[in-house]
Every structure is written in C-alpha cells, then in structure tokens.
C-alpha cells in the first residue's frame, strides 16, 4: 500500500483524454461485482425453489442427477450474465450506460473541488505532470470531433477525478440533476494501491461541499447489495439507509428513489442518503 499525501491531491473534472484511464480504473475497481450480484440472486429462497423444481422435472427426463442439478443453474447464470448490465458499477443510475464524452469537461482551465486538507496543512497541490493517453490516437480524434450540445452535456452528469502529480487515483460519478436539490452518486472507485488512505472520503466530502453550495439538500448513493465495505464506508460518512425508519417523508421519498431490481424483482442495490 502506498502512503498518500491527501493535501497534494487535486480533484478535477474529467476531460476527454482521461476517458480510457477512467474506464480502466473502473474495470479494476468493479472486478467481481457482477459475479457477487449473480451469487446474491441465486441464493434467494424463491430462486432456489424454482431451481429445485426445474431440477426435479429434468430428473424425470435425464438419468443423471448431477446434470439435472447443474443445467438449470448454468442456464440461469448465462441468462443473468446477458440481462444484467455489464457496467454493474453504475447500478442506481437512471440509464443503462454512462455518456463519457458528454460528461467530459471542455474548459481551458481545470474545474476543481476544494481540498480541505490544504487548509489544514497550509500546502498547495503541486503542478501536475503531463498525462499519457491510453488508447489509439485515431479514437481520440474521433471523440474530439463529436458534437456535444448543451442539453447532452447537462444530461450526461459529471465525473470528478482524484489527480496526484498527473496520475488518476480515483473517481466519483455524479448523475445529472433530475430533481431540484437532489444529487446522486452513481459510482465511487479508488485505485487498489490507494485504498484505506482516505481518498474515497476526500472525494465524497469535497463533492458534497460543492453540491451544498449549489443548493443541494440531499445526496443519494446506491451501493451494490453484497458490498459490506461500501455500506460501512457510507455509514461512516453519515449516510443512512433509505427505508430503515418509519418517517412519512422518508416513505414518500422512497417511492422516488428506489433500489435497482434484477431477476424476480430482488434488489441489487441498497439506497443510502445524507441530508446536507
């Protein structure tokens, strides 16, 4: 594990030449999430009952107990692999995919979040080094010529990066503003070498501070159901699980902010919220 100086981290908007690096970071951070979700669905009581019924029917047709037991499970896994969104890290988003090009920042100067550790230490982040692009140059040219309308840019949302001396260490996705005063975190990923160093907390709290200044009064975060680490992380930041109380306002809000559901209607995410 690498020791990280948080006061030297710059949190800025993603640009087009960062897209391939961010995708690689997300692929690394979300590795295994889809398999854990499939295992979660397969072990639900109703799903186990259906698999048992199918196995019993197959047992009458074929003379192998192992095949009768394995075939329904195998077919269901294939079905879930096909129907479940490939980008499982975006669970809780209102869209099946993320518009990376539309959410890229196009200003001449980086748009940054305030780093509270700079005020504590009195230091300023060092100038970042030039970043090496990942991916063919032809692809970058095609992306740069793509027309981006203000409407698409507004609907695409934002991606904020943790930049340390030109290296992208983590990212957090914030969906577009569909309801006044409400914000939603769709994805939070940090590099494997920089976990448990406070980087995720820095990204979320800095984004919360910015959204509070822009008029937001509540932030939602959707955590994949089997992720105990993600649940503990947001609880430490003061988030509460939606539906855990009996407040009437919470019940009304739960109708507007519901968890993602998969096969047989089982929840794939837990919804957490925090009032700013």
C-alpha positions in Angstrom: 0.0 0.0 0.0 1.3 3.5 -0.9 1.2 6.3 1.6 -0.7 9.2 0.1 -0.5 12.9 1.0 -4.1 14.0 0.7 -3.2 17.7 0.7 -1.4 17.1 -2.6 -4.4 15.6 -4.4 -6.2 17.7 -6.9 -9.9 16.9 -7.5 -10.9 18.0 -11.0 -13.4 17.3 -13.7 -12.7 14.5 -16.2 -11.6 15.5 -19.7 -11.8 13.5 -22.9 -8.2 12.4 -22.8 -8.9 10.9 -19.4 -11.7 8.6 -20.5 -9.7 5.4 -21.2 -7.8 5.8 -18.0 -11.0 6.2 -16.0 -12.6 3.1 -17.8 -9.5 1.0 -16.8 -9.8 2.3 -13.2 -13.5 1.4 -13.1 -12.8 -2.1 -14.6 -10.3 -2.7 -11.9 -12.4 -1.4 -9.1 -15.6 -3.2 -10.0 -14.0 -6.5 -10.7 -16.1 -9.3 -9.2 -19.1 -7.1 -8.6 -21.2 -8.8 -11.3 -20.4 -12.3 -10.0 -21.3 -11.3 -6.4 -24.6 -10.0 -7.6 -25.4 -13.1 -9.5 -24.5 -15.2 -6.5 -26.8 -13.0 -4.4 -29.7 -13.6 -6.7 -29.0 -17.4 -7.0 -29.2 -17.8 -3.2 -32.6 -16.1 -2.7 -35.3 -18.5 -1.4 -37.6 -18.2 -4.3 -34.8 -18.6 -6.9 -33.6 -21.8 -5.1 -37.2 -23.1 -5.1 -37.5 -22.5 -8.9 -34.2 -24.2 -9.5 -35.2 -27.2 -7.4 -38.5 -27.6 -9.4 -36.7 -27.4 -12.7 -34.1 -29.9 -11.5 -36.9 -32.3 -10.5 -38.5 -32.0 -13.9 -35.2 -32.7 -15.6 -34.5 -35.6 -13.4 -37.5 -37.3 -15.0 -36.1 -36.7 -18.5 -32.5 -37.5 -18.0 -30.8 -40.2 -15.9 -28.1 -38.1 -14.4 -28.7 -36.4 -11.1 -25.7 -34.1 -11.5 -26.8 -32.9 -14.9 -30.3 -32.3 -13.7 -29.0 -30.2 -10.9 -26.3 -28.3 -12.9 -28.2 -27.5 -16.2 -30.8 -25.1 -14.6 -28.1 -23.3 -12.6 -25.9 -23.0 -15.7 -28.7 -21.6 -17.9 -29.8 -19.1 -15.2 -26.2 -17.9 -14.8 -26.0 -17.4 -18.6 -29.3 -15.6 -18.6 -28.2 -13.2 -15.7 -24.9 -12.6 -17.5 -26.8 -11.5 -20.6 -29.6 -9.5 -19.0 -27.6 -7.9 -16.2 -26.0 -4.6 -17.2 -22.3 -5.0 -17.9 -21.4 -1.8 -16.1 -22.6 -3.0 -12.7 -20.7 -0.1 -11.0 -23.4 2.2 -12.4 -26.2 0.5 -10.5 -28.6 3.1 -9.2 -28.2 5.3 -12.3 -31.3 6.1 -14.3 -29.5 5.0 -17.5 -28.0 1.6 -18.7 -24.7 3.2 -19.7 -22.7 6.3 -19.0 -22.1 9.1 -21.5 -18.3 9.6 -21.0 -17.9 12.0 -23.9 -20.9 14.1 -22.9 -19.7 14.3 -19.2 -16.2 15.5 -20.2 -15.1 19.0 -19.2 -14.2 21.3 -22.0 -13.0 24.4 -20.3 -9.5 25.8 -20.9 -8.7 25.6 -17.2 -9.4 22.7 -14.9 -12.6 22.9 -12.8 -11.6 21.7 -9.3 -13.1 20.9 -5.9 -11.8 22.5 -2.8 -9.4 20.2 -0.8 -10.0 20.7 2.9 -6.6 19.1 3.7 -4.8 22.1 2.0 -6.3 24.4 4.6 -5.1 22.2 7.4 -1.5 21.6 6.2 -1.1 25.1 4.6 0.3 23.4 1.5 -0.8 23.8 -2.1 -1.0 20.9 -4.5 2.0 20.5 -6.8 1.7 21.2 -10.5 0.6 18.1 -12.3 2.7 16.4 -14.8 1.6 15.7 -18.4 -0.6 12.6 -18.6 0.0 9.8 -21.0 -3.1 8.9 -23.0 -4.3 5.3 -23.2 -5.8 4.2 -26.4 -5.2 4.8 -30.1 -4.8 8.3 -31.3 -7.4 7.8 -34.0 -10.0 7.1 -31.3 -9.1 10.4 -29.6 -9.5 12.3 -32.8 -13.0 10.8 -33.4 -14.0 11.7 -29.9 -12.8 15.3 -30.2 -14.8 15.9 -33.4 -18.1 14.6 -31.8 -20.6 17.4 -31.4 -21.7 18.0 -27.8 -24.8 20.1 -27.3 -25.5 21.9 -24.0 -28.5 19.7 -23.5 -26.4 16.5 -23.8 -23.7 17.9 -21.5 -26.3 18.8 -18.9 -28.0 15.4 -19.1 -24.7 13.4 -19.0 -23.7 14.3 -15.5 -20.2 14.9 -14.1 -17.1 12.8 -13.4 -14.7 14.0 -10.8 -11.1 12.7 -10.6 -8.5 12.5 -7.8 -5.3 13.6 -9.6 -1.9 13.2 -7.9 1.0 14.6 -9.9 -0.7 13.7 -13.1 -1.8 10.2 -12.1 -5.5 9.4 -11.7 -6.0 7.6 -8.4 -9.8 7.6 -8.1 -13.1 8.9 -9.4 -16.6 9.6 -8.4 -19.6 10.0 -10.7 -22.4 12.4 -10.1 -25.6 11.9 -12.1 -27.4 14.8 -13.8 -29.9 16.9 -11.8 -33.3 15.3 -12.4 -34.9 16.7 -9.2 -34.2 20.1 -7.7 -32.0 19.9 -4.6 -31.3 16.2 -5.1 -27.9 14.7 -6.2 -27.0 11.1 -6.8 -23.6 9.4 -6.6 -23.6 6.6 -9.1 -20.0 5.3 -8.8 -17.1 5.7 -6.5 -13.8 3.9 -7.3 -10.3 4.2 -6.0 -7.1 2.5 -7.2 -6.2 -0.7 -5.4 -2.9 0.8 -4.1 -4.6 3.8 -2.6 -7.5 2.3 -0.6 -8.0 2.9 3.1 -6.0 6.1 2.8 -8.9 8.5 3.0 -9.1 9.1 -0.8 -12.7 8.0 -1.2 -13.8 10.0 1.8 -12.0 13.1 0.3 -13.8 12.7 -3.0 -17.3 12.3 -1.5 -17.0 15.0 1.1 -15.5 17.5 -1.3 -18.3 16.8 -3.8 -20.9 17.2 -1.0 -19.4 20.5 -0.1 -19.7 21.7 -3.7 -23.2 20.5 -4.1 -24.3 22.1 -0.9 -23.1 25.5 -2.2 -25.1 25.0 -5.4 -28.3 24.4 -3.5 -28.5 20.7 -3.0 -30.1 19.5 0.3 -29.8 15.7 -0.1 -27.4 13.2 -1.7 -28.1 9.6 -2.6 -25.7 6.8 -3.0 -26.6 3.4 -4.4 -24.4 0.5 -3.0 -24.4 -2.9 -4.7 -26.2 -5.3 -2.3 -23.4 -7.7 -1.3 -20.9 -4.9 -0.7 -20.4 -4.7 3.1 -17.4 -2.5 2.7 -19.4 0.0 0.7 -22.2 0.1 3.2 -19.8 0.6 6.1 -18.0 3.4 4.2 -21.1 5.5 3.6 -22.4 4.9 7.1 -19.1 6.3 8.5 -19.7 9.4 6.3 -23.1 10.0 8.0 -25.4 8.3 5.4 -28.5 6.4 6.4 -30.2 3.5 4.6 -33.4 4.5 2.9 -36.3 2.6 4.3 -34.7 1.9 7.6 -37.1 4.2 9.5 -40.8 4.9 9.7 -40.8 8.6 8.8 -43.6 9.5 6.4 -41.3 11.9 4.4 -38.9 9.0 4.0 -41.6 6.7 2.7 -42.6 9.3 0.1 -39.0 9.8 -0.9 -38.5 6.1 -1.2 -41.1 6.0 -3.9 -39.0 8.4 -6.0 -35.6 6.8 -5.1 -36.0 3.1 -5.3 -33.2 0.5 -5.5 -32.2 -1.3 -8.7 -34.0 -4.6 -9.1 -33.0 -7.7 -11.0 -34.3 -11.2 -11.6 -37.6 -12.0 -9.8 -37.6 -8.4 -8.5 -34.8 -8.9 -6.0 -32.9 -5.7 -5.0 -29.4 -5.3 -6.4 -28.6 -2.2 -4.5 -29.2 -0.5 -1.2 -30.0 3.2 -1.2 -28.3 5.4 1.2 -28.9 9.1 1.7 -27.5 12.1 3.6 -29.1 15.5 4.2 -26.6 18.3 3.6 
